[in-house]
Amino acid sequence: MGFRRVIEDVQVNKKLGKILPIKAFKLGPTQFQAEVERLRADGRMPSLPDLLDVIAETRAEFAPKILAARRGKKKA
């Protein structure tokens, strides 16, 4: 249940990321800890294995695209 909500939040953040500057999504340590506590209080904090699975999936999806974009910049 909480894991699905986090995924929905990520999808919303992706949409907002197209509108807002990237600085809006950078959190300092204090802000990050506050967000973690808020997610725990709401019962939306995913388990560590679930979170690591999502991170691995995201890296697998975007790492090749990022590397290809970097290679493209070096050629230009």
ZADRENGU-417283 format. One record per atom (N, C-alpha, C, O, CB): x, y, z; atom name; residue number from 1. Coordinates in Angstrom, 3 decimals, decimal comma, always signed. Glycine has a CB too. Example, Ala and Ser with C-alpha at 12.3 -4.5 7.8 and 13.67 -1.06 7.14 Angstrom:
2
rec xx:+13,190	yy:-5,690	zz:+7,800	atomo:N	num:1;
rec xx:+12,300	yy:-4,500	zz:+7,800	atomo:CA	num:1;
rec xx:+13,200	yy:-3,300	zz:+7,800	atomo:C	num:1;
rec xx:+14,236	yy:-3,319	zz:+8,465	atomo:O	num:1;
rec xx:+11,308	yy:-4,473	zz:+9,046	atomo:CB	num:1;
rec xx:+12,850	yy:-2,250	zz:+7,080	atomo:N	num:2;
rec xx:+13,670	yy:-1,060	zz:+7,140	atomo:CA	num:2;
rec xx:+12,900	yy:+0,030	zz:+7,870	atomo:C	num:2;
rec xx:+13,409	yy:+1,138	zz:+8,039	atomo:O	num:2;
rec xx:+14,084	yy:-0,598	zz:+5,725	atomo:CB	num:2;
! end
This chain:
76
rec xx:+0,829	yy:-1,190	zz:+0,000	atomo:N	num:1;
rec xx:+0,000	yy:+0,000	zz:+0,000	atomo:CA	num:1;
rec xx:+0,873	yy:+1,253	zz:+0,000	atomo:C	num:1;
rec xx:+0,727	yy:+2,091	zz:-0,890	atomo:O	num:1;
rec xx:-0,943	yy:-0,002	zz:+1,210	atomo:CB	num:1;
rec xx:+1,765	yy:+1,404	zz:+0,959	atomo:N	num:2;
rec xx:+2,641	yy:+2,562	zz:+1,032	atomo:CA	num:2;
rec xx:+3,556	yy:+2,651	zz:-0,166	atomo:C	num:2;
rec xx:+3,853	yy:+3,742	zz:-0,653	atomo:O	num:2;
rec xx:+3,457	yy:+2,521	zz:+2,294	atomo:CB	num:2;
rec xx:+4,006	yy:+1,498	zz:-0,644	atomo:N	num:3;
rec xx:+4,906	yy:+1,460	zz:-1,796	atomo:CA	num:3;
rec xx:+4,217	yy:+2,031	zz:-3,032	atomo:C	num:3;
rec xx:+4,827	yy:+2,797	zz:-3,777	atomo:O	num:3;
rec xx:+5,380	yy:+0,019	zz:-2,066	atomo:CB	num:3;
rec xx:+2,974	yy:+1,676	zz:-3,255	atomo:N	num:4;
rec xx:+2,212	yy:+2,193	zz:-4,403	atomo:CA	num:4;
rec xx:+2,091	yy:+3,717	zz:-4,316	atomo:C	num:4;
rec xx:+2,198	yy:+4,416	zz:-5,324	atomo:O	num:4;
rec xx:+0,800	yy:+1,544	zz:-4,462	atomo:CB	num:4;
rec xx:+1,870	yy:+4,213	zz:-3,117	atomo:N	num:5;
rec xx:+1,728	yy:+5,659	zz:-2,930	atomo:CA	num:5;
rec xx:+3,034	yy:+6,375	zz:-3,257	atomo:C	num:5;
rec xx:+3,016	yy:+7,448	zz:-3,860	atomo:O	num:5;
rec xx:+1,295	yy:+5,977	zz:-1,487	atomo:CB	num:5;
rec xx:+4,161	yy:+5,795	zz:-2,868	atomo:N	num:6;
rec xx:+5,458	yy:+6,395	zz:-3,164	atomo:CA	num:6;
rec xx:+5,667	yy:+6,426	zz:-4,674	atomo:C	num:6;
rec xx:+6,156	yy:+7,419	zz:-5,213	atomo:O	num:6;
rec xx:+6,604	yy:+5,615	zz:-2,466	atomo:CB	num:6;
rec xx:+5,301	yy:+5,346	zz:-5,359	atomo:N	num:7;
rec xx:+5,429	yy:+5,307	zz:-6,820	atomo:CA	num:7;
rec xx:+4,565	yy:+6,398	zz:-7,448	atomo:C	num:7;
rec xx:+4,998	yy:+7,065	zz:-8,388	atomo:O	num:7;
rec xx:+5,026	yy:+3,912	zz:-7,372	atomo:CB	num:7;
rec xx:+3,346	yy:+6,585	zz:-6,938	atomo:N	num:8;
rec xx:+2,482	yy:+7,645	zz:-7,449	atomo:CA	num:8;
rec xx:+3,116	yy:+9,001	zz:-7,214	atomo:C	num:8;
rec xx:+3,057	yy:+9,867	zz:-8,087	atomo:O	num:8;
rec xx:+1,099	yy:+7,586	zz:-6,792	atomo:CB	num:8;
rec xx:+3,728	yy:+9,205	zz:-6,044	atomo:N	num:9;
rec xx:+4,411	yy:+10,456	zz:-5,742	atomo:CA	num:9;
rec xx:+5,564	yy:+10,685	zz:-6,711	atomo:C	num:9;
rec xx:+5,781	yy:+11,810	zz:-7,160	atomo:O	num:9;
rec xx:+4,923	yy:+10,455	zz:-4,297	atomo:CB	num:9;
rec xx:+6,302	yy:+9,634	zz:-7,038	atomo:N	num:10;
rec xx:+7,416	yy:+9,751	zz:-7,982	atomo:CA	num:10;
rec xx:+6,893	yy:+10,168	zz:-9,343	atomo:C	num:10;
rec xx:+7,493	yy:+11,018	zz:-10,001	atomo:O	num:10;
rec xx:+8,195	yy:+8,421	zz:-8,089	atomo:CB	num:10;
rec xx:+5,784	yy:+9,582	zz:-9,775	atomo:N	num:11;
rec xx:+5,212	yy:+9,934	zz:-11,071	atomo:CA	num:11;
rec xx:+4,755	yy:+11,394	zz:-11,086	atomo:C	num:11;
rec xx:+4,932	yy:+12,090	zz:-12,086	atomo:O	num:11;
rec xx:+4,033	yy:+9,004	zz:-11,405	atomo:CB	num:11;
rec xx:+4,177	yy:+11,851	zz:-9,999	atomo:N	num:12;
rec xx:+3,765	yy:+13,255	zz:-9,899	atomo:CA	num:12;
rec xx:+4,999	yy:+14,145	zz:-9,941	atomo:C	num:12;
rec xx:+5,000	yy:+15,176	zz:-10,614	atomo:O	num:12;
rec xx:+2,949	yy:+13,509	zz:-8,596	atomo:CB	num:12;
rec xx:+6,048	yy:+13,753	zz:-9,224	atomo:N	num:13;
rec xx:+7,273	yy:+14,547	zz:-9,215	atomo:CA	num:13;
rec xx:+7,915	yy:+14,619	zz:-10,594	atomo:C	num:13;
rec xx:+8,483	yy:+15,649	zz:-10,956	atomo:O	num:13;
rec xx:+8,260	yy:+13,973	zz:-8,219	atomo:CB	num:13;
rec xx:+7,832	yy:+13,531	zz:-11,373	atomo:N	num:14;
rec xx:+8,366	yy:+13,555	zz:-12,739	atomo:CA	num:14;
rec xx:+7,618	yy:+14,590	zz:-13,569	atomo:C	num:14;
rec xx:+8,227	yy:+15,328	zz:-14,343	atomo:O	num:14;
rec xx:+8,262	yy:+12,155	zz:-13,398	atomo:CB	num:14;
rec xx:+6,303	yy:+14,643	zz:-13,407	atomo:N	num:15;
rec xx:+5,507	yy:+15,619	zz:-14,154	atomo:CA	num:15;
rec xx:+5,847	yy:+17,036	zz:-13,707	atomo:C	num:15;
rec xx:+5,991	yy:+17,937	zz:-14,533	atomo:O	num:15;
rec xx:+3,998	yy:+15,348	zz:-13,971	atomo:CB	num:15;
rec xx:+5,975	yy:+17,229	zz:-12,394	atomo:N	num:16;
rec xx:+6,332	yy:+18,545	zz:-11,883	atomo:CA	num:16;
rec xx:+7,739	yy:+18,943	zz:-12,297	atomo:C	num:16;
rec xx:+8,018	yy:+20,123	zz:-12,509	atomo:O	num:16;
rec xx:+6,211	yy:+18,571	zz:-10,372	atomo:CB	num:16;
rec xx:+8,622	yy:+17,962	zz:-12,413	atomo:N	num:17;
rec xx:+9,996	yy:+18,235	zz:-12,800	atomo:CA	num:17;
rec xx:+10,103	yy:+18,849	zz:-14,183	atomo:C	num:17;
rec xx:+11,068	yy:+19,554	zz:-14,480	atomo:O	num:17;
rec xx:+10,800	yy:+16,974	zz:-12,747	atomo:CB	num:17;
rec xx:+9,131	yy:+18,589	zz:-15,020	atomo:N	num:18;
rec xx:+9,116	yy:+19,183	zz:-16,355	atomo:CA	num:18;
rec xx:+8,715	yy:+20,654	zz:-16,298	atomo:C	num:18;
rec xx:+9,014	yy:+21,423	zz:-17,211	atomo:O	num:18;
rec xx:+8,160	yy:+18,413	zz:-17,271	atomo:CB	num:18;
rec xx:+8,039	yy:+21,034	zz:-15,222	atomo:N	num:19;
rec xx:+7,544	yy:+22,395	zz:-15,083	atomo:CA	num:19;
rec xx:+8,467	yy:+23,234	zz:-14,194	atomo:C	num:19;
rec xx:+8,807	yy:+24,370	zz:-14,524	atomo:O	num:19;
rec xx:+6,126	yy:+22,383	zz:-14,511	atomo:CB	num:19;
rec xx:+8,863	yy:+22,650	zz:-13,063	atomo:N	num:20;
rec xx:+9,654	yy:+23,384	zz:-12,078	atomo:CA	num:20;
rec xx:+11,146	yy:+23,183	zz:-12,315	atomo:C	num:20;
rec xx:+11,555	yy:+22,176	zz:-12,893	atomo:O	num:20;
rec xx:+9,282	yy:+22,945	zz:-10,659	atomo:CB	num:20;
rec xx:+11,963	yy:+24,142	zz:-11,868	atomo:N	num:21;
rec xx:+13,412	yy:+23,950	zz:-11,992	atomo:CA	num:21;
rec xx:+13,884	yy:+22,798	zz:-11,114	atomo:C	num:21;
rec xx:+13,254	yy:+22,476	zz:-10,107	atomo:O	num:21;
rec xx:+14,162	yy:+25,240	zz:-11,617	atomo:CB	num:21;
rec xx:+14,998	yy:+22,178	zz:-11,503	atomo:N	num:22;
rec xx:+15,520	yy:+21,013	zz:-10,790	atomo:CA	num:22;
rec xx:+15,856	yy:+21,338	zz:-9,328	atomo:C	num:22;
rec xx:+15,805	yy:+20,452	zz:-8,475	atomo:O	num:22;
rec xx:+16,761	yy:+20,481	zz:-11,501	atomo:CB	num:22;
rec xx:+16,192	yy:+22,579	zz:-9,037	atomo:N	num:23;
rec xx:+16,530	yy:+22,969	zz:-7,666	atomo:CA	num:23;
rec xx:+15,376	yy:+22,717	zz:-6,704	atomo:C	num:23;
rec xx:+15,592	yy:+22,519	zz:-5,508	atomo:O	num:23;
rec xx:+16,925	yy:+24,439	zz:-7,619	atomo:CB	num:23;
rec xx:+14,155	yy:+22,724	zz:-7,221	atomo:N	num:24;
rec xx:+12,986	yy:+22,516	zz:-6,366	atomo:CA	num:24;
rec xx:+12,959	yy:+21,117	zz:-5,770	atomo:C	num:24;
rec xx:+12,264	yy:+20,893	zz:-4,778	atomo:O	num:24;
rec xx:+11,712	yy:+22,762	zz:-7,153	atomo:CB	num:24;
rec xx:+13,697	yy:+20,165	zz:-6,347	atomo:N	num:25;
rec xx:+13,652	yy:+18,786	zz:-5,888	atomo:CA	num:25;
rec xx:+14,884	yy:+18,375	zz:-5,098	atomo:C	num:25;
rec xx:+14,994	yy:+17,215	zz:-4,698	atomo:O	num:25;
rec xx:+13,484	yy:+17,875	zz:-7,055	atomo:CB	num:25;
rec xx:+15,810	yy:+19,291	zz:-4,864	atomo:N	num:26;
rec xx:+16,998	yy:+18,967	zz:-4,083	atomo:CA	num:26;
rec xx:+16,697	yy:+19,222	zz:-2,609	atomo:C	num:26;
rec xx:+16,224	yy:+20,296	zz:-2,235	atomo:O	num:26;
rec xx:+18,230	yy:+19,803	zz:-4,556	atomo:CB	num:26;
rec xx:+16,979	yy:+18,222	zz:-1,781	atomo:N	num:27;
rec xx:+16,726	yy:+18,339	zz:-0,356	atomo:CA	num:27;
rec xx:+18,042	yy:+18,295	zz:+0,400	atomo:C	num:27;
rec xx:+18,934	yy:+17,508	zz:+0,080	atomo:O	num:27;
rec xx:+15,783	yy:+17,225	zz:+0,127	atomo:CB	num:27;
rec xx:+18,149	yy:+19,134	zz:+1,389	atomo:N	num:28;
rec xx:+19,290	yy:+19,060	zz:+2,285	atomo:CA	num:28;
rec xx:+19,059	yy:+17,941	zz:+3,282	atomo:C	num:28;
rec xx:+17,984	yy:+17,342	zz:+3,300	atomo:O	num:28;
rec xx:+19,522	yy:+20,406	zz:+3,009	atomo:CB	num:28;
rec xx:+20,059	yy:+17,647	zz:+4,117	atomo:N	num:29;
rec xx:+19,917	yy:+16,543	zz:+5,076	atomo:CA	num:29;
rec xx:+18,736	yy:+16,724	zz:+6,037	atomo:C	num:29;
rec xx:+18,032	yy:+15,762	zz:+6,342	atomo:O	num:29;
rec xx:+21,194	yy:+16,399	zz:+5,876	atomo:CB	num:29;
rec xx:+18,525	yy:+17,925	zz:+6,500	atomo:N	num:30;
rec xx:+17,430	yy:+18,182	zz:+7,437	atomo:CA	num:30;
rec xx:+16,080	yy:+18,016	zz:+6,745	atomo:C	num:30;
rec xx:+15,155	yy:+17,426	zz:+7,304	atomo:O	num:30;
rec xx:+17,552	yy:+19,596	zz:+8,035	atomo:CB	num:30;
rec xx:+15,975	yy:+18,538	zz:+5,535	atomo:N	num:31;
rec xx:+14,724	yy:+18,416	zz:+4,782	atomo:CA	num:31;
rec xx:+14,451	yy:+16,953	zz:+4,429	atomo:C	num:31;
rec xx:+13,311	yy:+16,492	zz:+4,487	atomo:O	num:31;
rec xx:+14,779	yy:+19,275	zz:+3,497	atomo:CB	num:31;
rec xx:+15,512	yy:+16,231	zz:+4,064	atomo:N	num:32;
rec xx:+15,356	yy:+14,821	zz:+3,719	atomo:CA	num:32;
rec xx:+14,863	yy:+14,029	zz:+4,930	atomo:C	num:32;
rec xx:+13,951	yy:+13,211	zz:+4,810	atomo:O	num:32;
rec xx:+16,688	yy:+14,239	zz:+3,203	atomo:CB	num:32;
rec xx:+15,464	yy:+14,272	zz:+6,091	atomo:N	num:33;
rec xx:+15,046	yy:+13,571	zz:+7,307	atomo:CA	num:33;
rec xx:+13,592	yy:+13,892	zz:+7,650	atomo:C	num:33;
rec xx:+12,841	yy:+13,013	zz:+8,072	atomo:O	num:33;
rec xx:+15,962	yy:+13,947	zz:+8,483	atomo:CB	num:33;
rec xx:+13,200	yy:+15,151	zz:+7,467	atomo:N	num:34;
rec xx:+11,812	yy:+15,534	zz:+7,732	atomo:CA	num:34;
rec xx:+10,857	yy:+14,807	zz:+6,780	atomo:C	num:34;
rec xx:+9,774	yy:+14,385	zz:+7,186	atomo:O	num:34;
rec xx:+11,640	yy:+17,064	zz:+7,595	atomo:CB	num:34;
rec xx:+11,258	yy:+14,662	zz:+5,517	atomo:N	num:35;
rec xx:+10,421	yy:+13,951	zz:+4,543	atomo:CA	num:35;
rec xx:+10,303	yy:+12,476	zz:+4,906	atomo:C	num:35;
rec xx:+9,223	yy:+11,896	zz:+4,788	atomo:O	num:35;
rec xx:+10,996	yy:+14,100	zz:+3,123	atomo:CB	num:35;
rec xx:+11,395	yy:+11,866	zz:+5,344	atomo:N	num:36;
rec xx:+11,369	yy:+10,466	zz:+5,777	atomo:CA	num:36;
rec xx:+10,420	yy:+10,305	zz:+6,965	atomo:C	num:36;
rec xx:+9,607	yy:+9,381	zz:+6,991	atomo:O	num:36;
rec xx:+12,795	yy:+9,980	zz:+6,152	atomo:CB	num:36;
rec xx:+10,523	yy:+11,184	zz:+7,926	atomo:N	num:37;
rec xx:+9,644	yy:+11,113	zz:+9,099	atomo:CA	num:37;
rec xx:+8,176	yy:+11,296	zz:+8,699	atomo:C	num:37;
rec xx:+7,296	yy:+10,628	zz:+9,240	atomo:O	num:37;
rec xx:+10,048	yy:+12,182	zz:+10,135	atomo:CB	num:37;
rec xx:+7,917	yy:+12,200	zz:+7,754	atomo:N	num:38;
rec xx:+6,544	yy:+12,422	zz:+7,301	atomo:CA	num:38;
rec xx:+5,999	yy:+11,162	zz:+6,628	atomo:C	num:38;
rec xx:+4,856	yy:+10,773	zz:+6,868	atomo:O	num:38;
rec xx:+6,479	yy:+13,624	zz:+6,330	atomo:CB	num:38;
rec xx:+6,814	yy:+10,528	zz:+5,788	atomo:N	num:39;
rec xx:+6,380	yy:+9,296	zz:+5,121	atomo:CA	num:39;
rec xx:+6,130	yy:+8,176	zz:+6,129	atomo:C	num:39;
rec xx:+5,169	yy:+7,418	zz:+5,997	atomo:O	num:39;
rec xx:+7,428	yy:+8,850	zz:+4,092	atomo:CB	num:39;
rec xx:+6,988	yy:+8,076	zz:+7,123	atomo:N	num:40;
rec xx:+6,785	yy:+7,054	zz:+8,164	atomo:CA	num:40;
rec xx:+5,496	yy:+7,309	zz:+8,933	atomo:C	num:40;
rec xx:+4,726	yy:+6,384	zz:+9,187	atomo:O	num:40;
rec xx:+7,979	yy:+7,026	zz:+9,137	atomo:CB	num:40;
rec xx:+5,264	yy:+8,559	zz:+9,302	atomo:N	num:41;
rec xx:+4,058	yy:+8,896	zz:+10,056	atomo:CA	num:41;
rec xx:+2,791	yy:+8,605	zz:+9,258	atomo:C	num:41;
rec xx:+1,774	yy:+8,192	zz:+9,815	atomo:O	num:41;
rec xx:+4,086	yy:+10,363	zz:+10,461	atomo:CB	num:41;
rec xx:+2,867	yy:+8,825	zz:+7,941	atomo:N	num:42;
rec xx:+1,712	yy:+8,574	zz:+7,070	atomo:CA	num:42;
rec xx:+1,586	yy:+7,104	zz:+6,695	atomo:C	num:42;
rec xx:+0,606	yy:+6,713	zz:+6,062	atomo:O	num:42;
rec xx:+1,815	yy:+9,414	zz:+5,807	atomo:CB	num:42;
rec xx:+2,565	yy:+6,281	zz:+7,078	atomo:N	num:43;
rec xx:+2,547	yy:+4,866	zz:+6,723	atomo:CA	num:43;
rec xx:+2,861	yy:+4,631	zz:+5,254	atomo:C	num:43;
rec xx:+2,455	yy:+3,616	zz:+4,689	atomo:O	num:43;
rec xx:+1,204	yy:+4,271	zz:+7,053	atomo:CB	num:43;
rec xx:+3,586	yy:+5,568	zz:+4,625	atomo:N	num:44;
rec xx:+3,881	yy:+5,474	zz:+3,201	atomo:CA	num:44;
rec xx:+5,356	yy:+5,182	zz:+2,917	atomo:C	num:44;
rec xx:+5,761	yy:+5,133	zz:+1,756	atomo:O	num:44;
rec xx:+3,477	yy:+6,753	zz:+2,515	atomo:CB	num:44;
rec xx:+6,150	yy:+4,992	zz:+3,949	atomo:N	num:45;
rec xx:+7,572	yy:+4,717	zz:+3,746	atomo:CA	num:45;
rec xx:+7,734	yy:+3,267	zz:+3,310	atomo:C	num:45;
rec xx:+7,332	yy:+2,356	zz:+4,034	atomo:O	num:45;
rec xx:+8,393	yy:+5,002	zz:+5,042	atomo:CB	num:45;
rec xx:+8,328	yy:+3,038	zz:+2,119	atomo:N	num:46;
rec xx:+8,490	yy:+1,657	zz:+1,656	atomo:CA	num:46;
rec xx:+9,574	yy:+0,942	zz:+2,458	atomo:C	num:46;
rec xx:+10,413	yy:+1,579	zz:+3,094	atomo:O	num:46;
rec xx:+8,834	yy:+1,627	zz:+0,155	atomo:CB	num:46;
rec xx:+9,547	yy:-0,371	zz:+2,420	atomo:N	num:47;
rec xx:+10,599	yy:-1,138	zz:+3,077	atomo:CA	num:47;
rec xx:+11,898	yy:-0,940	zz:+2,298	atomo:C	num:47;
rec xx:+11,873	yy:-0,559	zz:+1,128	atomo:O	num:47;
rec xx:+10,222	yy:-2,655	zz:+3,171	atomo:CB	num:47;
rec xx:+13,020	yy:-1,197	zz:+2,945	atomo:N	num:48;
rec xx:+14,315	yy:-1,030	zz:+2,294	atomo:CA	num:48;
rec xx:+14,451	yy:-1,901	zz:+1,044	atomo:C	num:48;
rec xx:+14,897	yy:-1,398	zz:+0,013	atomo:O	num:48;
rec xx:+15,430	yy:-1,357	zz:+3,270	atomo:CB	num:48;
rec xx:+14,084	yy:-3,184	zz:+1,092	atomo:N	num:49;
rec xx:+14,188	yy:-3,990	zz:-0,135	atomo:CA	num:49;
rec xx:+13,335	yy:-3,440	zz:-1,285	atomo:C	num:49;
rec xx:+13,767	yy:-3,461	zz:-2,438	atomo:O	num:49;
rec xx:+13,775	yy:-5,424	zz:+0,156	atomo:CB	num:49;
rec xx:+12,135	yy:-2,952	zz:-0,982	atomo:N	num:50;
rec xx:+11,283	yy:-2,370	zz:-2,022	atomo:CA	num:50;
rec xx:+11,928	yy:-1,113	zz:-2,611	atomo:C	num:50;
rec xx:+11,929	yy:-0,910	zz:-3,825	atomo:O	num:50;
rec xx:+9,888	yy:-2,036	zz:-1,452	atomo:CB	num:50;
rec xx:+12,469	yy:-0,285	zz:-1,738	atomo:N	num:51;
rec xx:+13,117	yy:+0,941	zz:-2,189	atomo:CA	num:51;
rec xx:+14,336	yy:+0,632	zz:-3,054	atomo:C	num:51;
rec xx:+14,538	yy:+1,263	zz:-4,091	atomo:O	num:51;
rec xx:+13,525	yy:+1,797	zz:-0,990	atomo:CB	num:51;
rec xx:+15,141	yy:-0,329	zz:-2,632	atomo:N	num:52;
rec xx:+16,319	yy:-0,703	zz:-3,405	atomo:CA	num:52;
rec xx:+15,946	yy:-1,300	zz:-4,756	atomo:C	num:52;
rec xx:+16,659	yy:-1,097	zz:-5,739	atomo:O	num:52;
rec xx:+17,165	yy:-1,690	zz:-2,623	atomo:CB	num:52;
rec xx:+14,841	yy:-2,029	zz:-4,818	atomo:N	num:53;
rec xx:+14,359	yy:-2,567	zz:-6,092	atomo:CA	num:53;
rec xx:+13,985	yy:-1,442	zz:-7,055	atomo:C	num:53;
rec xx:+14,313	yy:-1,495	zz:-8,241	atomo:O	num:53;
rec xx:+13,151	yy:-3,487	zz:-5,862	atomo:CB	num:53;
rec xx:+13,301	yy:-0,435	zz:-6,541	atomo:N	num:54;
rec xx:+12,899	yy:+0,700	zz:-7,384	atomo:CA	num:54;
rec xx:+14,133	yy:+1,464	zz:-7,859	atomo:C	num:54;
rec xx:+14,194	yy:+1,888	zz:-9,014	atomo:O	num:54;
rec xx:+11,943	yy:+1,649	zz:-6,612	atomo:CB	num:54;
rec xx:+15,104	yy:+1,641	zz:-6,986	atomo:N	num:55;
rec xx:+16,341	yy:+2,330	zz:-7,375	atomo:CA	num:55;
rec xx:+17,052	yy:+1,545	zz:-8,467	atomo:C	num:55;
rec xx:+17,524	yy:+2,134	zz:-9,440	atomo:O	num:55;
rec xx:+17,275	yy:+2,519	zz:-6,153	atomo:CB	num:55;
rec xx:+17,136	yy:+0,233	zz:-8,324	atomo:N	num:56;
rec xx:+17,790	yy:-0,608	zz:-9,336	atomo:CA	num:56;
rec xx:+17,053	yy:-0,522	zz:-10,670	atomo:C	num:56;
rec xx:+17,688	yy:-0,436	zz:-11,721	atomo:O	num:56;
rec xx:+17,856	yy:-2,075	zz:-8,861	atomo:CB	num:56;
rec xx:+15,725	yy:-0,545	zz:-10,639	atomo:N	num:57;
rec xx:+14,942	yy:-0,435	zz:-11,870	atomo:CA	num:57;
rec xx:+15,166	yy:+0,916	zz:-12,542	atomo:C	num:57;
rec xx:+15,312	yy:+0,996	zz:-13,762	atomo:O	num:57;
rec xx:+13,449	yy:-0,636	zz:-11,575	atomo:CB	num:57;
rec xx:+15,191	yy:+1,963	zz:-11,745	atomo:N	num:58;
rec xx:+15,392	yy:+3,306	zz:-12,277	atomo:CA	num:58;
rec xx:+16,776	yy:+3,444	zz:-12,894	atomo:C	num:58;
rec xx:+16,924	yy:+4,015	zz:-13,974	atomo:O	num:58;
rec xx:+15,197	yy:+4,351	zz:-11,179	atomo:CB	num:58;
rec xx:+17,786	yy:+2,925	zz:-12,211	atomo:N	num:59;
rec xx:+19,150	yy:+2,973	zz:-12,753	atomo:CA	num:59;
rec xx:+19,241	yy:+2,185	zz:-14,057	atomo:C	num:59;
rec xx:+19,872	yy:+2,629	zz:-15,017	atomo:O	num:59;
rec xx:+20,160	yy:+2,420	zz:-11,728	atomo:CB	num:59;
rec xx:+18,612	yy:+1,022	zz:-14,085	atomo:N	num:60;
rec xx:+18,645	yy:+0,193	zz:-15,295	atomo:CA	num:60;
rec xx:+17,969	yy:+0,910	zz:-16,462	atomo:C	num:60;
rec xx:+18,391	yy:+0,772	zz:-17,610	atomo:O	num:60;
rec xx:+17,959	yy:-1,164	zz:-15,037	atomo:CB	num:60;
rec xx:+16,930	yy:+1,666	zz:-16,168	atomo:N	num:61;
rec xx:+16,211	yy:+2,377	zz:-17,218	atomo:CA	num:61;
rec xx:+16,978	yy:+3,599	zz:-17,719	atomo:C	num:61;
rec xx:+17,059	yy:+3,830	zz:-18,925	atomo:O	num:61;
rec xx:+14,850	yy:+2,800	zz:-16,713	atomo:CB	num:61;
rec xx:+17,541	yy:+4,381	zz:-16,796	atomo:N	num:62;
rec xx:+18,104	yy:+5,662	zz:-17,177	atomo:CA	num:62;
rec xx:+19,613	yy:+5,680	zz:-17,390	atomo:C	num:62;
rec xx:+20,108	yy:+6,565	zz:-18,089	atomo:O	num:62;
rec xx:+17,764	yy:+6,645	zz:-16,157	atomo:CB	num:62;
rec xx:+20,355	yy:+4,756	zz:-16,827	atomo:N	num:63;
rec xx:+21,817	yy:+4,763	zz:-16,987	atomo:CA	num:63;
rec xx:+22,231	yy:+4,718	zz:-18,461	atomo:C	num:63;
rec xx:+23,079	yy:+5,514	zz:-18,866	atomo:O	num:63;
rec xx:+22,434	yy:+3,575	zz:-16,241	atomo:CB	num:63;
rec xx:+21,673	yy:+3,828	zz:-19,275	atomo:N	num:64;
rec xx:+22,069	yy:+3,824	zz:-20,688	atomo:CA	num:64;
rec xx:+21,736	yy:+5,143	zz:-21,406	atomo:C	num:64;
rec xx:+22,495	yy:+5,599	zz:-22,261	atomo:O	num:64;
rec xx:+21,386	yy:+2,668	zz:-21,407	atomo:CB	num:64;
rec xx:+20,610	yy:+5,738	zz:-21,054	atomo:N	num:65;
rec xx:+20,218	yy:+7,003	zz:-21,682	atomo:CA	num:65;
rec xx:+21,169	yy:+8,128	zz:-21,289	atomo:C	num:65;
rec xx:+21,548	yy:+8,950	zz:-22,124	atomo:O	num:65;
rec xx:+18,780	yy:+7,371	zz:-21,294	atomo:CB	num:65;
rec xx:+21,552	yy:+8,161	zz:-20,017	atomo:N	num:66;
rec xx:+22,476	yy:+9,191	zz:-19,539	atomo:CA	num:66;
rec xx:+23,839	yy:+9,015	zz:-20,192	atomo:C	num:66;
rec xx:+24,443	yy:+9,989	zz:-20,642	atomo:O	num:66;
rec xx:+22,606	yy:+9,140	zz:-18,002	atomo:CB	num:66;
rec xx:+24,324	yy:+7,789	zz:-20,244	atomo:N	num:67;
rec xx:+25,624	yy:+7,534	zz:-20,860	atomo:CA	num:67;
rec xx:+25,608	yy:+7,878	zz:-22,347	atomo:C	num:67;
rec xx:+26,580	yy:+8,430	zz:-22,864	atomo:O	num:67;
rec xx:+26,027	yy:+6,070	zz:-20,664	atomo:CB	num:67;
rec xx:+24,521	yy:+7,560	zz:-23,033	atomo:N	num:68;
rec xx:+24,413	yy:+7,898	zz:-24,450	atomo:CA	num:68;
rec xx:+24,410	yy:+9,415	zz:-24,649	atomo:C	num:68;
rec xx:+25,033	yy:+9,925	zz:-25,580	atomo:O	num:68;
rec xx:+23,140	yy:+7,281	zz:-25,052	atomo:CB	num:68;
rec xx:+23,712	yy:+10,124	zz:-23,778	atomo:N	num:69;
rec xx:+23,684	yy:+11,588	zz:-23,880	atomo:CA	num:69;
rec xx:+25,072	yy:+12,170	zz:-23,623	atomo:C	num:69;
rec xx:+25,476	yy:+13,120	zz:-24,293	atomo:O	num:69;
rec xx:+22,664	yy:+12,182	zz:-22,883	atomo:CB	num:69;
rec xx:+25,795	yy:+11,617	zz:-22,672	atomo:N	num:70;
rec xx:+27,154	yy:+12,092	zz:-22,406	atomo:CA	num:70;
rec xx:+28,061	yy:+11,828	zz:-23,594	atomo:C	num:70;
rec xx:+28,869	yy:+12,684	zz:-23,956	atomo:O	num:70;
rec xx:+27,723	yy:+11,422	zz:-21,152	atomo:CB	num:70;
rec xx:+27,942	yy:+10,673	zz:-24,199	atomo:N	num:71;
rec xx:+28,757	yy:+10,368	zz:-25,376	atomo:CA	num:71;
rec xx:+28,430	yy:+11,330	zz:-26,513	atomo:C	num:71;
rec xx:+29,318	yy:+11,764	zz:-27,246	atomo:O	num:71;
rec xx:+28,537	yy:+8,911	zz:-25,830	atomo:CB	num:71;
rec xx:+27,161	yy:+11,654	zz:-26,650	atomo:N	num:72;
rec xx:+26,740	yy:+12,600	zz:-27,696	atomo:CA	num:72;
rec xx:+27,320	yy:+13,986	zz:-27,501	atomo:C	num:72;
rec xx:+27,666	yy:+14,653	zz:-28,476	atomo:O	num:72;
rec xx:+25,236	yy:+12,694	zz:-27,736	atomo:CB	num:72;
rec xx:+27,432	yy:+14,433	zz:-26,251	atomo:N	num:73;
rec xx:+27,993	yy:+15,758	zz:-25,962	atomo:CA	num:73;
rec xx:+29,481	yy:+15,796	zz:-26,281	atomo:C	num:73;
rec xx:+29,984	yy:+16,814	zz:-26,757	atomo:O	num:73;
rec xx:+27,760	yy:+16,136	zz:-24,488	atomo:CB	num:73;
rec xx:+30,196	yy:+14,695	zz:-26,026	atomo:N	num:74;
rec xx:+31,633	yy:+14,670	zz:-26,282	atomo:CA	num:74;
rec xx:+31,923	yy:+14,742	zz:-27,765	atomo:C	num:74;
rec xx:+32,934	yy:+15,315	zz:-28,168	atomo:O	num:74;
rec xx:+32,260	yy:+13,418	zz:-25,690	atomo:CB	num:74;
rec xx:+31,055	yy:+14,170	zz:-28,586	atomo:N	num:75;
rec xx:+31,262	yy:+14,178	zz:-30,039	atomo:CA	num:75;
rec xx:+30,976	yy:+15,551	zz:-30,627	atomo:C	num:75;
rec xx:+31,574	yy:+15,937	zz:-31,631	atomo:O	num:75;
rec xx:+30,374	yy:+13,127	zz:-30,713	atomo:CB	num:75;
rec xx:+30,072	yy:+16,281	zz:-30,009	atomo:N	num:76;
rec xx:+29,657	yy:+17,588	zz:-30,555	atomo:CA	num:76;
rec xx:+30,669	yy:+18,670	zz:-30,288	atomo:C	num:76;
rec xx:+30,463	yy:+19,818	zz:-30,683	atomo:O	num:76;
rec xx:+28,327	yy:+18,003	zz:-29,977	atomo:CB	num:76;
! end
